[in-house]
């Protein structure tokens, strides 16, 4: 009975870890896709003479006409919500990894299907993951400084006053400062999970010998 209870407990812990992992994978795949699309759009704008960033012309983003001010105002909020959600999910995954015996669990398929991952065996892919995460912060910082430093030059009075234009930059800067420590905590949580996964892989290899 004790053996059956232990197996049932392990099965439940393993399932909870897998569910938490799948949520993390879904969140980060969505983020990476969105940040890549956004930067591709900005690159196209740069090659077209900065009609969006400098001229204030709207761009077509995911089927919507987006003006520069709307991008700046919404990006900070959306990125902050993503960081908050990613932090909670990474903390949950860390907790599950500490209570799950990963040495006897089968390799999770979600890990194998996650290409750009902080848990990848490839150092290049791990660095690519963290680079894309940092890029999100850099874009928020860029939008903030542009609004704060060039409000008089870049603001369009027909859409908003220079004061409101600068206020958007101030809000983005505050959100950036708040998000930085949470980003570091996400890194720490994922490093812990990666260490636990590595230990589990090594233990499985030892059992197979």
Secondary structure, DSSP 8 states (H G I E B T S, - for coil): -HHHHHHHHHHHHHHHHHHHHHHHHHHHHHHHHHHHHHHHHHHHHHHTTSTTTTT---EEETTEEE-HHHHHHHHHHHHHHHHHHHHHHHHHHHHHHHHS-TTSS---HHHHT-SS-TT-S-HHHHHHHHHHHHHHHHHHHHHHHHHHHSHHHH--TTT--HHHHHHHHHHHHHHHHHHHHHHHHHHHHHHHHHHHHHHHHHHHHHHH-
